[in-house]
Amino acid sequence: NLALLENDSGNFEIAIDLLDRVLKLKPDNSTALFNRAIILDKSGKPEQAIKQLEQLVEIKPEHIGAWLKMGLWQKKIGRVEEAKKSLEQALKLNPDDKSIQKHLDSINKVDQKTP
């Protein structure tokens, strides 16, 4: 994937442009939507990345990676309740994933400590 190569080289704008071209032809391409979100976050735009993942889970609600990343990024920017819901959805889709449970537990521990 050329967009990922551009991303790895730090050429975020070129990578986004390439993915935009794919999405123009096929707006429901879940791989392009997911990769675009990854690049947006990596380029310092977590809010836009989250919006991209929200669009992705509307199209493909069973996308575990989208729910997981969305939860992690929501937590990173302080949207803890939303993060909890996203991670719970990821865990519901993959109940045996201990890493998702670990992320969810870390949010629940913070909630318990907050007055």
GISULKA-V203129 format. One record per residue. N is the residue number from 1. RES is the residue in three letters. SS is DSSP state (H for helix, E for strand, L for the rest). PHI is phi in whole degrees, 0 to 359 (NA if undefined). PSI is psi in degrees with one decimal (none if undefined). Layout:
n=<N	N>
res=<RES	RES>
ss=<SS	SS>
phi=<PHI	PHI>
psi=<PSI	PSI>
//
This chain:
n=<1	2	3	4	5	6	7	8	9	10	11	12	13	14	15	16	17	18	19	20	21	22	23	24	25	26	27	28	29	30	31	32	33	34	35	36	37	38	39	40	41	42	43	44	45	46	47	48	49	50	51	52	53	54	55	56	57	58	59	60	61	62	63	64	65	66	67	68	69	70	71	72	73	74	75	76	77	78	79	80	81	82	83	84	85	86	87	88	89	90	91	92	93	94	95	96	97	98	99	100	101	102	103	104	105	106	107	108	109	110	111	112	113	114	115>
res=<ASN	LEU	ALA	LEU	LEU	GLU	ASN	ASP	SER	GLY	ASN	PHE	GLU	ILE	ALA	ILE	ASP	LEU	LEU	ASP	ARG	VAL	LEU	LYS	LEU	LYS	PRO	ASP	ASN	SER	THR	ALA	LEU	PHE	ASN	ARG	ALA	ILE	ILE	LEU	ASP	LYS	SER	GLY	LYS	PRO	GLU	GLN	ALA	ILE	LYS	GLN	LEU	GLU	GLN	LEU	VAL	GLU	ILE	LYS	PRO	GLU	HIS	ILE	GLY	ALA	TRP	LEU	LYS	MET	GLY	LEU	TRP	GLN	LYS	LYS	ILE	GLY	ARG	VAL	GLU	GLU	ALA	LYS	LYS	SER	LEU	GLU	GLN	ALA	LEU	LYS	LEU	ASN	PRO	ASP	ASP	LYS	SER	ILE	GLN	LYS	HIS	LEU	ASP	SER	ILE	ASN	LYS	VAL	ASP	GLN	LYS	THR	PRO>
ss=<L	H	H	H	H	H	H	H	L	L	L	H	H	H	H	H	H	H	H	H	H	H	H	H	H	L	L	L	L	H	H	H	H	H	H	H	H	H	H	H	H	H	L	L	L	H	H	H	H	H	H	H	H	H	H	H	H	H	H	L	L	L	L	H	H	H	H	H	H	H	H	H	H	H	H	H	L	L	L	H	H	H	H	H	H	H	H	H	H	H	H	H	H	L	L	L	L	H	H	H	H	H	H	H	H	H	H	H	H	H	H	H	H	L	L>
phi=<NA	299	299	291	296	296	300	299	273	85	269	297	296	294	299	298	299	297	291	298	295	298	291	294	280	218	300	259	287	295	294	295	298	294	296	296	297	301	292	301	296	298	270	86	236	296	298	294	298	297	300	297	290	298	296	297	288	292	281	225	296	270	282	301	301	294	297	296	300	300	298	295	288	298	297	301	261	91	268	294	296	294	300	300	295	295	292	297	293	299	292	299	285	218	295	268	280	291	290	295	300	297	295	295	299	294	290	296	294	295	301	291	277	281	289>
psi=<116.2	-37.1	-40.2	-34.7	-42.8	-40.1	-48.2	-27.2	-0.9	8.6	69.4	-43.0	-40.6	-42.6	-45.1	-42.8	-42.9	-42.4	-34.3	-37.0	-41.7	-45.9	-26.2	-36.9	-35.6	84.2	-20.7	21.3	102.9	-34.3	-44.1	-41.3	-43.8	-46.4	-36.8	-41.1	-42.9	-45.5	-40.1	-44.5	-44.8	-29.0	12.6	24.8	64.8	-33.4	-44.8	-37.5	-42.7	-43.5	-38.6	-41.7	-33.3	-40.3	-41.6	-45.7	-18.6	-38.8	-41.0	79.2	-14.4	8.4	94.9	-45.4	-37.6	-45.0	-41.4	-53.2	-42.1	-44.3	-42.3	-42.4	-36.4	-41.9	-42.9	-35.0	10.0	8.5	69.1	-43.7	-41.0	-40.0	-43.5	-44.9	-41.8	-43.7	-35.7	-38.4	-41.8	-42.3	-36.9	-38.5	-26.1	75.2	-17.4	0.2	106.3	-28.1	-37.6	-44.2	-39.1	-44.0	-40.9	-41.9	-37.7	-35.8	-42.9	-35.4	-40.6	-42.7	-38.8	-30.3	-23.1	126.9	none>
//
